Amino acid sequence: MWKLAIGFVIFAAISLFVIMQAGDKVDMSGEKHGGDVTHVPEPPAAPK
């Protein structure tokens, strides 16, 4: 049982570290559909 508790504490610490490092760049809203999705096509390659 103590191994489960230690594993949870380690997982929580790693998760908090990643979230704190990412700051406000984390998007937790899930998949996007419709007008809120913006895909920018790649520019065409220059001929050689």
Biopython code that builds the backbone (N, CA, C, O; Angstrom):
import numpy as np
from Bio.PDB.StructureBuilder import StructureBuilder

atoms = [
    (1, "MET", "N", (0.819, -1.194, 0.000)),
    (1, "MET", "CA", (0.000, 0.000, 0.000)),
    (1, "MET", "C", (0.865, 1.262, 0.000)),
    (1, "MET", "O", (0.537, 2.258, -0.644)),
    (2, "TRP", "N", (1.965, 1.198, 0.729)),
    (2, "TRP", "CA", (2.835, 2.371, 0.794)),
    (2, "TRP", "C", (3.482, 2.635, -0.559)),
    (2, "TRP", "O", (3.784, 3.785, -0.880)),
    (3, "LYS", "N", (3.702, 1.592, -1.360)),
    (3, "LYS", "CA", (4.284, 1.774, -2.690)),
    (3, "LYS", "C", (3.322, 2.546, -3.588)),
    (3, "LYS", "O", (3.753, 3.363, -4.402)),
    (4, "LEU", "N", (2.040, 2.295, -3.446)),
    (4, "LEU", "CA", (1.025, 3.012, -4.212)),
    (4, "LEU", "C", (1.025, 4.495, -3.837)),
    (4, "LEU", "O", (0.941, 5.359, -4.710)),
    (5, "ALA", "N", (1.118, 4.782, -2.560)),
    (5, "ALA", "CA", (1.149, 6.169, -2.099)),
    (5, "ALA", "C", (2.404, 6.886, -2.594)),
    (5, "ALA", "O", (2.328, 8.034, -3.029)),
    (6, "ILE", "N", (3.542, 6.227, -2.531)),
    (6, "ILE", "CA", (4.795, 6.821, -3.014)),
    (6, "ILE", "C", (4.715, 7.059, -4.522)),
    (6, "ILE", "O", (5.155, 8.102, -5.006)),
    (7, "GLY", "N", (4.162, 6.109, -5.262)),
    (7, "GLY", "CA", (4.000, 6.271, -6.704)),
    (7, "GLY", "C", (3.098, 7.443, -7.042)),
    (7, "GLY", "O", (3.377, 8.188, -7.981)),
    (8, "PHE", "N", (2.024, 7.615, -6.292)),
    (8, "PHE", "CA", (1.123, 8.733, -6.518)),
    (8, "PHE", "C", (1.817, 10.062, -6.247)),
    (8, "PHE", "O", (1.658, 11.011, -7.014)),
    (9, "VAL", "N", (2.576, 10.138, -5.175)),
    (9, "VAL", "CA", (3.282, 11.373, -4.837)),
    (9, "VAL", "C", (4.302, 11.715, -5.922)),
    (9, "VAL", "O", (4.428, 12.878, -6.306)),
    (10, "ILE", "N", (5.023, 10.726, -6.413)),
    (10, "ILE", "CA", (6.009, 10.971, -7.474)),
    (10, "ILE", "C", (5.307, 11.423, -8.746)),
    (10, "ILE", "O", (5.754, 12.371, -9.392)),
    (11, "PHE", "N", (4.218, 10.763, -9.116)),
    (11, "PHE", "CA", (3.469, 11.150, -10.314)),
    (11, "PHE", "C", (2.922, 12.564, -10.185)),
    (11, "PHE", "O", (2.977, 13.338, -11.140)),
    (12, "ALA", "N", (2.397, 12.909, -9.018)),
    (12, "ALA", "CA", (1.859, 14.256, -8.805)),
    (12, "ALA", "C", (2.960, 15.304, -8.883)),
    (12, "ALA", "O", (2.748, 16.382, -9.438)),
    (13, "ALA", "N", (4.126, 15.002, -8.336)),
    (13, "ALA", "CA", (5.235, 15.950, -8.375)),
    (13, "ALA", "C", (5.703, 16.182, -9.808)),
    (13, "ALA", "O", (5.966, 17.320, -10.197)),
    (14, "ILE", "N", (5.809, 15.121, -10.591)),
    (14, "ILE", "CA", (6.220, 15.262, -11.994)),
    (14, "ILE", "C", (5.173, 16.041, -12.771)),
    (14, "ILE", "O", (5.518, 16.900, -13.582)),
    (15, "SER", "N", (3.907, 15.754, -12.536)),
    (15, "SER", "CA", (2.830, 16.466, -13.231)),
    (15, "SER", "C", (2.844, 17.952, -12.903)),
    (15, "SER", "O", (2.726, 18.784, -13.803)),
    (16, "LEU", "N", (2.986, 18.294, -11.639)),
    (16, "LEU", "CA", (3.040, 19.697, -11.253)),
    (16, "LEU", "C", (4.257, 20.393, -11.844)),
    (16, "LEU", "O", (4.172, 21.549, -12.258)),
    (17, "PHE", "N", (5.388, 19.699, -11.886)),
    (17, "PHE", "CA", (6.596, 20.281, -12.469)),
    (17, "PHE", "C", (6.383, 20.603, -13.937)),
    (17, "PHE", "O", (6.748, 21.687, -14.393)),
    (18, "VAL", "N", (5.792, 19.667, -14.689)),
    (18, "VAL", "CA", (5.551, 19.893, -16.121)),
    (18, "VAL", "C", (4.572, 21.041, -16.322)),
    (18, "VAL", "O", (4.784, 21.881, -17.196)),
    (19, "ILE", "N", (3.511, 21.092, -15.533)),
    (19, "ILE", "CA", (2.527, 22.159, -15.672)),
    (19, "ILE", "C", (3.146, 23.511, -15.337)),
    (19, "ILE", "O", (2.878, 24.495, -16.026)),
    (20, "MET", "N", (3.962, 23.577, -14.301)),
    (20, "MET", "CA", (4.590, 24.841, -13.927)),
    (20, "MET", "C", (5.591, 25.299, -14.986)),
    (20, "MET", "O", (5.722, 26.499, -15.227)),
    (21, "GLN", "N", (6.298, 24.365, -15.620)),
    (21, "GLN", "CA", (7.272, 24.725, -16.643)),
    (21, "GLN", "C", (6.581, 25.227, -17.898)),
    (21, "GLN", "O", (7.090, 26.132, -18.559)),
    (22, "ALA", "N", (5.431, 24.659, -18.240)),
    (22, "ALA", "CA", (4.725, 25.048, -19.460)),
    (22, "ALA", "C", (4.051, 26.404, -19.295)),
    (22, "ALA", "O", (3.885, 27.128, -20.277)),
    (23, "GLY", "N", (3.667, 26.755, -18.098)),
    (23, "GLY", "CA", (3.028, 28.041, -17.856)),
    (23, "GLY", "C", (1.678, 28.135, -18.529)),
    (23, "GLY", "O", (0.856, 27.227, -18.406)),
    (24, "ASP", "N", (1.436, 29.235, -19.247)),
    (24, "ASP", "CA", (0.135, 29.445, -19.869)),
    (24, "ASP", "C", (0.071, 28.884, -21.285)),
    (24, "ASP", "O", (-0.881, 29.167, -22.012)),
    (25, "LYS", "N", (1.051, 28.105, -21.685)),
    (25, "LYS", "CA", (1.073, 27.559, -23.040)),
    (25, "LYS", "C", (0.326, 26.231, -23.152)),
    (25, "LYS", "O", (0.226, 25.678, -24.247)),
    (26, "VAL", "N", (-0.192, 25.716, -22.057)),
    (26, "VAL", "CA", (-0.880, 24.436, -22.065)),
    (26, "VAL", "C", (-2.335, 24.654, -22.477)),
    (26, "VAL", "O", (-3.035, 25.485, -21.898)),
    (27, "ASP", "N", (-2.784, 23.898, -23.482)),
    (27, "ASP", "CA", (-4.165, 23.989, -23.943)),
    (27, "ASP", "C", (-4.891, 22.717, -23.509)),
    (27, "ASP", "O", (-4.675, 21.646, -24.076)),
    (28, "MET", "N", (-5.746, 22.844, -22.507)),
    (28, "MET", "CA", (-6.441, 21.687, -21.955)),
    (28, "MET", "C", (-7.869, 21.570, -22.479)),
    (28, "MET", "O", (-8.690, 20.874, -21.881)),
    (29, "SER", "N", (-8.176, 22.248, -23.598)),
    (29, "SER", "CA", (-9.554, 22.264, -24.072)),
    (29, "SER", "C", (-9.903, 21.066, -24.952)),
    (29, "SER", "O", (-11.059, 20.926, -25.350)),
    (30, "GLY", "N", (-8.970, 20.224, -25.259)),
    (30, "GLY", "CA", (-9.276, 19.038, -26.051)),
    (30, "GLY", "C", (-9.265, 19.306, -27.541)),
    (30, "GLY", "O", (-8.662, 20.271, -28.010)),
    (31, "GLU", "N", (-9.942, 18.437, -28.281)),
    (31, "GLU", "CA", (-9.971, 18.577, -29.732)),
    (31, "GLU", "C", (-10.764, 19.808, -30.139)),
    (31, "GLU", "O", (-11.713, 20.203, -29.462)),
    (32, "LYS", "N", (-10.369, 20.399, -31.238)),
    (32, "LYS", "CA", (-11.065, 21.581, -31.728)),
    (32, "LYS", "C", (-11.717, 21.259, -33.068)),
    (32, "LYS", "O", (-11.114, 20.614, -33.927)),
    (33, "HIS", "N", (-12.944, 21.711, -33.234)),
    (33, "HIS", "CA", (-13.687, 21.522, -34.474)),
    (33, "HIS", "C", (-14.357, 22.835, -34.832)),
    (33, "HIS", "O", (-14.836, 23.559, -33.959)),
    (34, "GLY", "N", (-14.386, 23.132, -36.104)),
    (34, "GLY", "CA", (-15.113, 24.323, -36.536)),
    (34, "GLY", "C", (-14.214, 25.521, -36.749)),
    (34, "GLY", "O", (-13.047, 25.386, -37.118)),
    (35, "GLY", "N", (-14.785, 26.720, -36.506)),
    (35, "GLY", "CA", (-14.107, 27.959, -36.812)),
    (35, "GLY", "C", (-12.955, 28.302, -35.895)),
    (35, "GLY", "O", (-12.138, 29.159, -36.233)),
    (36, "ASP", "N", (-12.864, 27.652, -34.733)),
    (36, "ASP", "CA", (-11.780, 28.001, -33.823)),
    (36, "ASP", "C", (-10.467, 27.305, -34.185)),
    (36, "ASP", "O", (-9.449, 27.520, -33.528)),
    (37, "VAL", "N", (-10.489, 26.478, -35.221)),
    (37, "VAL", "CA", (-9.277, 25.799, -35.656)),
    (37, "VAL", "C", (-8.642, 26.621, -36.778)),
    (37, "VAL", "O", (-9.302, 26.963, -37.759)),
    (38, "THR", "N", (-7.389, 26.924, -36.625)),
    (38, "THR", "CA", (-6.692, 27.676, -37.668)),
    (38, "THR", "C", (-5.501, 26.869, -38.144)),
    (38, "THR", "O", (-4.522, 26.688, -37.420)),
    (39, "HIS", "N", (-5.600, 26.390, -39.366)),
    (39, "HIS", "CA", (-4.500, 25.666, -39.979)),
    (39, "HIS", "C", (-3.881, 26.568, -41.039)),
    (39, "HIS", "O", (-4.578, 27.088, -41.910)),
    (40, "VAL", "N", (-2.595, 26.743, -40.958)),
    (40, "VAL", "CA", (-1.897, 27.576, -41.941)),
    (40, "VAL", "C", (-1.169, 26.632, -42.887)),
    (40, "VAL", "O", (-0.287, 25.891, -42.454)),
    (41, "PRO", "N", (-1.524, 26.644, -44.189)),
    (41, "PRO", "CA", (-0.844, 25.752, -45.119)),
    (41, "PRO", "C", (0.616, 26.189, -45.307)),
    (41, "PRO", "O", (0.952, 27.368, -45.203)),
    (42, "GLU", "N", (1.460, 25.203, -45.586)),
    (42, "GLU", "CA", (2.871, 25.507, -45.835)),
    (42, "GLU", "C", (3.018, 26.253, -47.145)),
    (42, "GLU", "O", (2.296, 25.970, -48.101)),
    (43, "PRO", "N", (3.945, 27.206, -47.208)),
    (43, "PRO", "CA", (4.162, 27.894, -48.475)),
    (43, "PRO", "C", (4.765, 26.929, -49.494)),
    (43, "PRO", "O", (5.498, 26.016, -49.114)),
    (44, "PRO", "N", (4.471, 27.115, -50.774)),
    (44, "PRO", "CA", (5.031, 26.202, -51.787)),
    (44, "PRO", "C", (6.546, 26.332, -51.842)),
    (44, "PRO", "O", (7.108, 27.410, -51.645)),
    (45, "ALA", "N", (7.179, 25.221, -52.112)),
    (45, "ALA", "CA", (8.636, 25.205, -52.196)),
    (45, "ALA", "C", (9.091, 25.961, -53.441)),
    (45, "ALA", "O", (8.447, 25.906, -54.489)),
    (46, "ALA", "N", (10.189, 26.653, -53.311)),
    (46, "ALA", "CA", (10.737, 27.394, -54.445)),
    (46, "ALA", "C", (11.350, 26.418, -55.454)),
    (46, "ALA", "O", (12.056, 25.484, -55.073)),
    (47, "PRO", "N", (11.072, 26.643, -56.752)),
    (47, "PRO", "CA", (11.666, 25.735, -57.754)),
    (47, "PRO", "C", (13.173, 25.878, -57.780)),
    (47, "PRO", "O", (13.718, 26.955, -57.537)),
    (48, "LYS", "N", (13.839, 24.769, -58.080)),
    (48, "LYS", "CA", (15.307, 24.771, -58.112)),
    (48, "LYS", "C", (15.832, 25.000, -59.490)),
    (48, "LYS", "O", (17.046, 25.031, -59.692)),
]
sb = StructureBuilder()
sb.init_structure("model")
sb.init_model(0)
sb.init_chain("A")
sb.init_seg("    ")
for serial, (resi, resn, name, xyz) in enumerate(atoms, 1):
    if name == "N":
        sb.init_residue(resn, " ", resi, " ")
    sb.init_atom(name, np.array(xyz, "f"), 0.0, 1.0, " ", f" {name:<3s}", serial, name[0])
structure = sb.get_structure()
